[in-house]
Amino acid sequence: MVLDLGVVMDLMHNWSKMLPTVQPFYAVKCNPNPSLLGTLAALGSNFDCASKSEIETVLSLGVSPDRIIYANPCKSVSHINYAASVGVNVTTFDSKEEVEKIRKWHPKCQLILRIKPPQDSGARNSLGLKYGALLEEVPMLLQAAHDADLTVIGVSFHIGSGGADAKAYHGAIATAKSVFKMASKLDMQKMHVLDIGGGFSSGTEFGVAAVHVNDALEASFGNEEGITGG
Ligand SMILES: *Cc1c(COP(=O)(O)O)cnc(C)c1O
């Protein structure tokens, strides 16, 4: 197998051209090759880690912990303790049980509420179906986080990897916006992070997906400032 890091540089360049308002968080589970991760780190990518070992790998490259999101809505206590000990302070959740664990073991952690996107995008690997809160659960989950003195800084979703229909970004981003609105109605701190998950392929499909993402961001968040995408 040959790994051409020049291609990685071109892909990162293409990302910033096509998705200028979205900061990449590379999902380490896709390929944890250290040369690849090191190149991405040098080019300014952030990282999406699902476990303690993925966090360890990224930190060992000299990446600062504030460039890591611990994007696993169902974490074991020992991994939460590890994240707390190294200063990885952002994680996702989709249940009350997870809020309780974070409150107890990592109270400095900021939360991102993972929601289920509204439609099945026909993806091979539909991560959206496995994880994510339903819209009707959102007020209860926001309240649980609030009661635990934890701040929910934003919303995440995943439309599914591998051949997902890029039109699904429209429904998912609009639903995320409705969660931002619910939080402000409940008088909670203004949300400022929208994690659009993944589902991108290389080649022309990326261009098509980028157009859908940009259109959907404009439609739902166009007039808002300071939203950090991921
Ligand atoms: C796997 C994963 C990603 C990346 O998904 P791709 O479709 O491979 O781009 C992003 N976020 C989370 C939470 C994931 O689990």
The ligand as a Gaussian input file, in Angstrom:
#p B3LYP/6-31G(d) Opt

LIG

0 1
 C      -17.130000       8.023000      11.851000
 C      -17.543000       9.340000      12.339000
 C      -17.310000      10.491000      11.564000
 C      -16.740000      10.432000      10.176000
 O      -17.652000       9.860000       9.309000
 P      -17.300000       9.647000       7.793000
 O      -18.620000       9.344000       7.171000
 O      -16.332000       8.534000       7.706000
 O      -16.739000      10.941000       7.275000
 C      -17.671000      11.712000      12.105000
 N      -18.229000      11.826000      13.330000
 C      -18.473000      10.746000      14.082000
 C      -19.093000      10.923000      15.431000
 C      -18.144000       9.473000      13.623000
 O      -18.394000       8.400000      14.395000

